[in-house]
Structure formats: C-alpha cells, structure tokens
C-alpha cells in the first residue's frame, strides 16, 4: 500500500427494538455546527483518525461536507447531540449512503470519554432509525481504533468488509 490513509473496516448492525435514549441526548440542529466542529477536532486529536480531520478548519470542513451530502444525504432525524450543562459534548452524525443509513461520525469530548456517551449516542441513532423503518446501520471504522471497535462490537456491529 503506497498511501498513508488509514485502513478501515465496514461494520453493520441489524436494528431491532431499541429503547429511547436517556435524558441528555437530543436531535442535532444547525445551531450545533460551530460547537461540533471544535468538539470533533478535540475528540480526534491524538487518535488513529486525527489525519481525517487534520486541524480545526478541517473539522469545520468535515461537518459542513457531511451536512451538504458528501457522505450521502444527511439524516437530521437520526443525528444526535449529547449535552452536559447545556453544551454539546458528543455527537453522532448520520447519512443515507447507497440507500443504507451510515454513522458518518461519532465523537465525544475527551473530558467526557468513558461515561457511556458514545454508546448512548449510537443507541439513540439506532432507536430513531428503527422507528423510521430502517433495519440496518452501517459505519466505517479505522482498524487501529481499538476503542471504537470495542464499542461497536458491544452494540452488535459485525465486520462485513
């Protein structure tokens, strides 16, 4: 391989009945964009996925590209934000890519990592998608991102490619 791009696996979960998210999780709104870009950069720094974002302007670009349809049609009705004291501390951004819901981005503030926010965000997404009649959620995860892979495994995702 001549490229320095991270190697990713495609994971998929079958959606079934999922309880609604606990308090502190809400649907994404356009007003979240500035805070989420800074949060994304903070979450990706020092991880195997840092190069995907690069820097704060790169995070701003990624959020805008996601909303503009670069990774499929943005699904605001299945994208969630986690808040702490009224400020976003995590987000799950979902698109419809090749007719399947795709968890395009999941990130939490490092100061709030390990508190179940990522799990809660994915569960909120899964609940919303199941309620909307979808039966599958897909995502791509960097193979070296062991923490994310562990989370997705606990949530029922299996490697499909």
ChimeraX attribute file (.defattr): number of C-alpha atoms within 10 A of each C-alpha:
attribute: neighborCount
match mode: 1-to-1
recipient: residues
	/A:1	5
	/A:2	4
	/A:3	6
	/A:4	7
	/A:5	11
	/A:6	15
	/A:7	12
	/A:8	14
	/A:9	17
	/A:10	15
	/A:11	21
	/A:12	22
	/A:13	19
	/A:14	14
	/A:15	20
	/A:16	14
	/A:17	9
	/A:18	15
	/A:19	11
	/A:20	15
	/A:21	19
	/A:22	11
	/A:23	9
	/A:24	15
	/A:25	20
	/A:26	18
	/A:27	18
	/A:28	21
	/A:29	12
	/A:30	8
	/A:31	8
	/A:32	14
	/A:33	15
	/A:34	13
	/A:35	14
	/A:36	24
	/A:37	22
	/A:38	17
	/A:39	22
	/A:40	27
	/A:41	22
	/A:42	19
	/A:43	22
	/A:44	21
	/A:45	17
	/A:46	10
	/A:47	11
	/A:48	14
	/A:49	17
	/A:50	16
	/A:51	15
	/A:52	15
	/A:53	19
	/A:54	13
	/A:55	18
	/A:56	16
	/A:57	12
	/A:58	17
	/A:59	23
	/A:60	20
	/A:61	14
	/A:62	19
	/A:63	19
	/A:64	15
	/A:65	14
	/A:66	19
	/A:67	20
	/A:68	12
	/A:69	14
	/A:70	14
	/A:71	18
	/A:72	20
	/A:73	18
	/A:74	22
	/A:75	19
	/A:76	15
	/A:77	16
	/A:78	26
	/A:79	27
	/A:80	26
	/A:81	26
	/A:82	22
	/A:83	16
	/A:84	11
	/A:85	7
	/A:86	8
	/A:87	12
	/A:88	20
	/A:89	23
	/A:90	27
	/A:91	28
	/A:92	23
	/A:93	26
	/A:94	30
	/A:95	26
	/A:96	18
	/A:97	17
	/A:98	10
	/A:99	9
	/A:100	15
	/A:101	25
	/A:102	24
	/A:103	26
	/A:104	20
	/A:105	18
	/A:106	22
	/A:107	23
	/A:108	26
	/A:109	20
	/A:110	14
	/A:111	10
	/A:112	14
	/A:113	14
	/A:114	10
	/A:115	10
	/A:116	11
	/A:117	23
	/A:118	23
	/A:119	18
	/A:120	22
	/A:121	28
	/A:122	25
	/A:123	20
	/A:124	25
	/A:125	26
	/A:126	30
	/A:127	20
	/A:128	22
	/A:129	23
	/A:130	19
	/A:131	16
	/A:132	11
	/A:133	9
	/A:134	16
	/A:135	15
	/A:136	17
	/A:137	22
	/A:138	23
	/A:139	21
	/A:140	18
	/A:141	22
	/A:142	16
	/A:143	14
	/A:144	15
	/A:145	14
	/A:146	12
	/A:147	10
	/A:148	17
	/A:149	20
	/A:150	11
	/A:151	15
	/A:152	21
	/A:153	15
	/A:154	11
	/A:155	14
	/A:156	12
	/A:157	21
	/A:158	17
	/A:159	16
	/A:160	10
	/A:161	9
